[in-house]
Amino acid sequence: MRVLEVQLRDFRTYTRAQASLGESLTVVHGPNGAGKSNLLEALYFGCTGRSTRTRNERELIRFGAQATRVSVHVSDGGRVRELSVAYGALDEGARPIKRMAADGVSVERLLDVAHRPLVSVFAPDRLGLLKGPPSLRRAHLDQLIAAIWPLRADVRRSYARALAQRNALLARVRSGSATAAALPAWDRELATHAVALRAHRAQAVAVLEQPLAQRASELGCGGSVQLEYRSGTAASEEQELLAELAARAERDIERGFTGHGPHRDELAITRDGRELRTYGSQGELRLVLLALLLAERAVLAGERGHTPLMLLDDVMSELDGERRELLAAELRSSGQSVIATTDVAHVPGAGDARVTRLRVCPGTILQEAIAA
């Protein structure tokens, strides 16, 4: 499965534009502010129905327009399929709505479409995944689990619902508007999903450990890079977690929320036993983030049989020549990748006839011919 082309209408700085991707590496180049990042964002938006850069989807609509639309054409076993996302208002002043479709048929979520290509994104602001709070790493790990084992996605959602209900009850008990009589029932509901979620996260980390260490080494990260899953509970069985929740019930009521469980999990990334989020330099964090995304890509290719489309924004500018060569070789070895850069010379092999090159000018995408 690979992405053939993306079509944009009134998306960010583009009025109308179209871009065809190569089978392997596509290099998008142009000056700052030309729209390179917007093109990568459109690819992600068309494949997932979400933005990589904002939660306010009104920002995606070109200034002065009423709505935006992105469609992505995908080759799937010889068939060409279309995914599309439209967002905006039909009339001036009306409330914007989102419409997503697969082969012209409306769907609630593109993430549930079987022929949707998997997508992985590197951008400078994604360093928050390593430096930011544990909630970001938990969410990322859960997204990876859903991508590797789609049938497991409901477990996290079921746990979140049970946690919200238990917290709501705790708040009512704390305020005196309810009693704790119903708490054991929500404890059982929470424990059932918590044990399954904990097992899924532990398995995902175990699957990812070796590929991460290998990719980190190949990219020249010094020392031993490892993943460490730190569970918010020591319980491996439902009854054990029920006992932990019961022992902490009075404390939870005093606080008005659940202070124990997988929603307190942490995914630590260390180098030689020291946490990178605390001790890693900016350059080291960039390399490890790249290694993590490449490791996830390899795992997904092995488990699902599809190598994710990789979108890399401003990845080469802070890498030295040797690491640029290593990264470019990794990207050319399998799957599709799109690299955005201000200087095409920063991408080793960009002049190869097998590489697709797109030159971006404000509002325009031009395909460049490369001499064989």
N, C-alpha and C positions, 0 to 999 in steps of 0.2 A: 504494500500500500504506500502510495506517495502522493504528495500534493503537486498538481500540474500547474495551476494558476490561481491567482486571487484577483478579484474585481472589487473596486472600491467606488462608492458614490457618496459624495459629501461627507467623507471621513477625515476628521482633523483638517489638514491643510489641502487635501485632495478634493477637487470637484468631481472628476471622473478619472480613473486610472486603472491600469491592468498590468500585472506582472506574471511572467511565466518562470517557474523554478526549474533548475536543472535536476538531474537524477541524483547527483551527489552533492557537490558544494556550489552554493550560489553566493557571490560576493556583491553586496549592495554598498556602493560608495558615492560620496558626494560631500559638499561642505557642511559645516555645522548649520543646523536649522533648515536643511533642505527637505527633510521629511523621512529620513532613513528609519528612525525609531518609530515613526507613525506607521510605516509599512510593516515592520515587524509586529507592532501592536495589532494591526489589522489582520495579519495572518493568525495570530492567537485568538483574536475576537471571532473570526470566522470559523475557527475549529472548535472553540469551546463555549462561545456565547458570553465570554467575560473579557474584561480588559486586564492587561498586565500592570497598568499604571494608575488607574483611578477606580473608585467605587461610584463616582458620580458620572453616569453614562451620558449625561447632557454634554459633558466636555468633549465627547467623541464627535458630536455633530459640528460640521464646518460652520464657522461664523456666518450668520445670515441665512443658513438653510434651516428647514423644519425637521428633517430626518436624515438618517444615514443608513446605508445598507452595504454589507460586505458579503460576498459569496466566494466560496472556495470549491474548486473542482479537484476531485480526488480520483486517482486510478486505483481500482480495487479488483484485483483478479481479472483484469481485462475490461472491466466495466468502468465507465466514467460516472461518478456520482457527484452530487452537488449538496453542499451545506451552505445555509445562508442565515444571516442575522440582520434584522431590520429594527431600528430603534428611532423613535421620535413621535411627533404629533402629526395627525392628518390635517388638522386645521390650526391656524394661528391661535395661541392661547390655550389650546387643549392640552390635556395631560399626556405626556409621552408614554408610549407602550412599546413593548418588545415582542417581536415575532421571530421565532426560530423555525427552520424547516430543514428536512432531509429529503432530497429528491422531490421537492415541492410539497411534501406532506408536513403539516405543522407538528411540532414536537414541543414538549414542555422543557426538556433539557437536552442540549447537544451531547452532554457528557454520557448519556445513556444510549446514544446511537452506535450500533455495532461497527459500522464502517467509518467511524470518526477516527482520524489519525491522532495518535498520542503526540503531545507537544511538550518540550522542555525549554526553559528560558533562562539565559544568563544575561543579567544587566547589572551595572554598578550598584543600583539601589537594592539589589537582592542580597547584598552582603548583610543586610539586616537579618537574614535567615540564620546566619552564624552568630552575629553580634547581639541580636535582639532578644526579647523575652522567650521563655520556654514555649509559650503558646504558639509562636510561629513555627517552631520545630515540630511540635505535636501535630499541628495542622498539616505541615508538609509531609510528615510520615504517614498520616492518615490518607492523604491524597495518593501517595505512592502505593499504599495497601490497596486502595480502590482501583488503581490502574493495573496492579499485578493480579489481584484476585477480585474482580468486579462484584462477585456475589457477597463479599464481606463488607461492602460499603454500608449496608443497612445497620451493622452492629454499632458503628460510631454514632449514627443518627439516633438509634434506639437508646444508646447510653445517654446522649445529650438530652433527649426528651425526658428520660427517667430522672436525670440529675436536676433538670429545671423544675420538675414536679416536686421532687423532694425538697429542693431549696425553697420553693414557694410555700410548702407546708411548714418548714422550719421557721420561715419568716412570720407566718400566721401564729404559730405556737409562741414564738418570742414576743409577739405583740399582744398575746392573750386572746386572740380571736378564734383559736382552735386548740385542740388537745393533741397530745403526742400519740393517741391511740392508733392512728393510721400509719405511723412511722414505720413499723415493721413490714408492712406491705410494700412500701416504696423501697425499703432496704433490700427486700428480696428481688424486686424488679431491677434495681440498680446493680446488685451483685451479679445477677445473671449476665448482664451485658458487660459489666466491668471485667469479669474474668476472661470472657471471650476477646474483648478489646486488648487486654494486656497480652494475651497469647499471640494475637495477630501482630502487635507491635514488636514483640520480642522476636518473632519469626522473621519479620521484615528486616530487622536490624541484623540478624544472623545471616540472612541471604546477602545483605549489602556489605558486610564487613570486609570480606576478601577482595571484591572488586574495587572498593574504595581504596584500600591499602595499595593495590596494584596500580590504579590510575594515579594516585598521589605520587608514588615512586616514579612512574613513567614521566610525570610532568616535572620532576626534579624537586619535589617537596622534601626538605631535609627531615630526617628522623622517621619515626614510625607513626603514621596517622591511623587512628582507630575510632570506631564508634562505640559508645557506651550507653546502653539503655538503662536509665534509672527510674524504676517503677515507683509510682506513688503509693503502692501497696505491696506488702510482702506476700499477700495471699495468692495462692495458685488454684484454690478451689472455692466454690461459692460459699460453703459453710465457714471457711476461714475469714472471708471478707465480711460476712454477716456478723461474725464475732467482733471484728475490728470496728465496724460501723456502730454496733451496739455499745461498745466500750467508749466510743467518742460521741455518743448521742447528746449527752448533757452539754458538752462543749460546743457542738454544732448548734444546739438550740440557743445558747448564749450569744453566738455570733450571727445566727440567722442564715447560715449557709453550710454546705458540706465541705469540710476541710481535708477530706481523705479520699483517695481513689485515683483512677487513671487520668483525671483532669489535672492532676498535679505531677504527671510524668515529665521527665526531662530526657532529651536526646543530647548527650554530650559528645563533642568531637574533640579529641585530644591529639597532641603530638608529643611523643615520648612521655606520656602520662600527665601532661599539663594542658589545661583547657585552652583551646585556641581563642575563644571569645574574650578571654582575659589577657592572654600572653602573646597572641599572634599579631604580627604586623599586618598592615593593610595589604601588602603584596602576598604574604602567606595566606591570608584569608581569601584573596582572589583565587589563588591556586587551589586551595582546598575546596572552595565552592565549585570550581570547574571540575575537580576530581570527583566530587560528590555527584554532580549532574551527569558526568560521563559514566560513573559507576551505575547510577540508576538507569541510564540508557541501556547499558549492557544487560542489566538484570531484566528489564522489560523486554528486550529483544529475545532473551533466552526463554522467559516465561510465557510471553504472549505471541512470539513469532513475528512481532512488528517492531522495527526500530523507530523510536520517536523522532519526529522532526525537531531539530534543535535550532533555536533562534538565539544568536549571540550578538549582543549590542555592545560596542566599544570594548571588546574583549582583548584585542591585540595591543592597544596603545601602551599598556603598562607591563607588557611581557617583554623579556629580552629575546634576542634572535633565536637562541636555542629552544626556548620554550614555545615560541611561535611555530617553529618547525615541528616540534613534538605534537602540539595541538592540531595543527593543520593535517598532519599525517593521520592522527586519530580520527579526525572528522571525515577525511576522504576514505577511510577504510571501510565504512559501512553507513548505510542510511543517508538521509538528507539533512543538510545543515544550511543555514543562512547566516552569514556574518555581515554585520554593518560596520563600516569603517570610513574615516575621513580620508585615509591614505591607502589606496589599493596595494601599494608596495609593502604594507605591513602584513599582508596575507601571503605566506609562502605558497607558490604554485598558482597564484591568481591568474597568471598568464597562460596556464595550461588550457589546451583546446577543450578539455573535458569539463572545465569550470565554466559556469554561467555567470556573466557579469551584468549587473544592472546599475546604471548611472542615474542618480536621483538629483533632479533640479527642483526648485520650489514648485510643487503641484504636478510634477511630471516624472514618469519613470521610463527610461530609455534602455533597451536591451543592446548591449555592445557585442559586436562581432570580434572574435578572437582568432587570429591567424593560426592555422594548424602547423 
